[in-house]
Amino acid sequence: MTFSVSVIKEKSADPNFKVRVSIYGSSFCVKNAEVDVLRLPPRVRINYPSEIETKLSETDRKKLDLEILNKVVEHIMQTAEKSELNATAFLGRKR
């Protein structure tokens, strides 16, 4: 089973994220399904649409969860770096 995951940047802000998921398996295929991710420490809640929830095995769901979490963390790190760069540019460099 192959997964494609991307964060929808226009609809995502910490702690609420929208993720676009495509799944390609031998028995089924889902393209561009929107998944809601709510990041409230210490837990992360991932809400799948019914078209995905009913077709995934427990193992495949855990793999997909990890892929989604990886993309969300990458998005958080990228936006943190950009905001840090913007603050440095605005306030000037510290020596």
C-alpha positions as a Markdown table, in Angstrom:
| # | Residue | x | y | z |
|---|---|---|---|---|
| 1 | Met | 0.0 | 0.0 | 0.0 |
| 2 | Thr | 1.3 | 3.4 | -1.0 |
| 3 | Phe | 0.4 | 6.7 | 0.7 |
| 4 | Ser | 0.7 | 10.3 | -0.5 |
| 5 | Val | 0.3 | 13.0 | 2.2 |
| 6 | Ser | 0.5 | 16.8 | 2.0 |
| 7 | Val | -0.5 | 19.6 | 4.3 |
| 8 | Ile | -3.1 | 22.0 | 2.9 |
| 9 | Lys | -1.2 | 25.2 | 3.9 |
| 10 | Glu | -4.1 | 27.6 | 3.3 |
| 11 | Lys | -6.3 | 25.7 | 5.8 |
| 12 | Ser | -3.7 | 24.8 | 8.4 |
| 13 | Ala | -2.6 | 26.6 | 11.5 |
| 14 | Asp | -1.4 | 25.1 | 14.8 |
| 15 | Pro | -3.2 | 23.2 | 16.4 |
| 16 | Asn | -5.7 | 22.5 | 13.5 |
| 17 | Phe | -4.4 | 21.0 | 10.3 |
| 18 | Lys | -6.0 | 19.9 | 7.1 |
| 19 | Val | -4.1 | 17.2 | 5.3 |
| 20 | Arg | -4.7 | 15.8 | 1.8 |
| 21 | Val | -4.3 | 12.0 | 1.6 |
| 22 | Ser | -4.2 | 9.7 | -1.3 |
| 23 | Ile | -4.0 | 5.9 | -0.8 |
| 24 | Tyr | -3.1 | 3.4 | -3.5 |
| 25 | Gly | -3.7 | -0.2 | -2.6 |
| 26 | Ser | -4.3 | -3.5 | -4.5 |
| 27 | Ser | -7.9 | -3.6 | -3.5 |
| 28 | Phe | -8.9 | 0.1 | -3.4 |
| 29 | Cys | -7.8 | 3.6 | -4.3 |
| 30 | Val | -8.6 | 6.9 | -2.6 |
| 31 | Lys | -7.5 | 10.2 | -4.0 |
| 32 | Asn | -7.3 | 13.7 | -2.4 |
| 33 | Ala | -9.3 | 12.9 | 0.7 |
| 34 | Glu | -9.2 | 15.7 | 3.3 |
| 35 | Val | -8.2 | 14.5 | 6.8 |
| 36 | Asp | -8.5 | 16.7 | 9.9 |
| 37 | Val | -5.7 | 16.7 | 12.4 |
| 38 | Leu | -6.0 | 18.2 | 15.9 |
| 39 | Arg | -2.8 | 18.6 | 17.8 |
| 40 | Leu | -3.5 | 19.1 | 21.5 |
| 41 | Pro | -0.6 | 17.9 | 23.5 |
| 42 | Pro | -0.1 | 15.2 | 24.7 |
| 43 | Arg | -2.4 | 13.7 | 22.1 |
| 44 | Val | -3.0 | 14.1 | 18.4 |
| 45 | Arg | -6.4 | 13.3 | 17.0 |
| 46 | Ile | -6.7 | 12.3 | 13.4 |
| 47 | Asn | -10.2 | 12.1 | 11.9 |
| 48 | Tyr | -10.5 | 10.1 | 8.7 |
| 49 | Pro | -13.4 | 10.3 | 6.4 |
| 50 | Ser | -15.5 | 7.1 | 6.2 |
| 51 | Glu | -14.2 | 6.2 | 2.8 |
| 52 | Ile | -10.7 | 5.7 | 4.4 |
| 53 | Glu | -11.6 | 4.5 | 7.9 |
| 54 | Thr | -13.6 | 1.4 | 6.8 |
| 55 | Lys | -11.0 | 0.2 | 4.3 |
| 56 | Leu | -7.7 | 0.4 | 6.2 |
| 57 | Ser | -6.4 | -2.4 | 8.4 |
| 58 | Glu | -5.0 | -1.5 | 11.8 |
| 59 | Thr | -1.4 | -1.8 | 10.6 |
| 60 | Asp | -2.0 | 0.4 | 7.5 |
| 61 | Arg | -3.8 | 3.0 | 9.6 |
| 62 | Lys | -0.8 | 3.2 | 12.0 |
| 63 | Lys | 1.5 | 3.6 | 9.0 |
| 64 | Leu | -0.7 | 6.4 | 7.6 |
| 65 | Asp | -0.9 | 8.0 | 11.0 |
| 66 | Leu | 2.9 | 8.2 | 11.1 |
| 67 | Glu | 3.1 | 9.6 | 7.6 |
| 68 | Ile | 0.6 | 12.3 | 8.5 |
| 69 | Leu | 2.4 | 13.2 | 11.7 |
| 70 | Asn | 5.7 | 13.5 | 9.9 |
| 71 | Lys | 4.2 | 15.9 | 7.4 |
| 72 | Val | 2.6 | 18.0 | 10.1 |
| 73 | Val | 5.9 | 18.2 | 12.0 |
| 74 | Glu | 7.7 | 19.3 | 8.8 |
| 75 | His | 5.0 | 22.0 | 8.3 |
| 76 | Ile | 5.4 | 23.3 | 11.9 |
| 77 | Met | 9.2 | 23.4 | 11.5 |
| 78 | Gln | 9.0 | 25.2 | 8.2 |
| 79 | Thr | 6.6 | 27.9 | 9.5 |
| 80 | Ala | 8.7 | 28.3 | 12.7 |
| 81 | Glu | 11.8 | 28.9 | 10.7 |
| 82 | Lys | 10.0 | 31.5 | 8.5 |
| 83 | Ser | 8.6 | 33.3 | 11.5 |
| 84 | Glu | 12.0 | 33.3 | 13.1 |
| 85 | Leu | 13.6 | 34.7 | 10.0 |
| 86 | Asn | 10.9 | 37.4 | 9.7 |
| 87 | Ala | 11.5 | 38.4 | 13.4 |
| 88 | Thr | 15.3 | 38.6 | 12.8 |
| 89 | Ala | 14.8 | 40.7 | 9.7 |
| 90 | Phe | 12.4 | 43.0 | 11.5 |
| 91 | Leu | 14.4 | 43.4 | 14.8 |
| 92 | Gly | 17.8 | 43.2 | 13.3 |
| 93 | Arg | 20.5 | 40.7 | 13.9 |
| 94 | Lys | 21.7 | 40.1 | 17.4 |
| 95 | Arg | 25.5 | 40.1 | 17.9 |
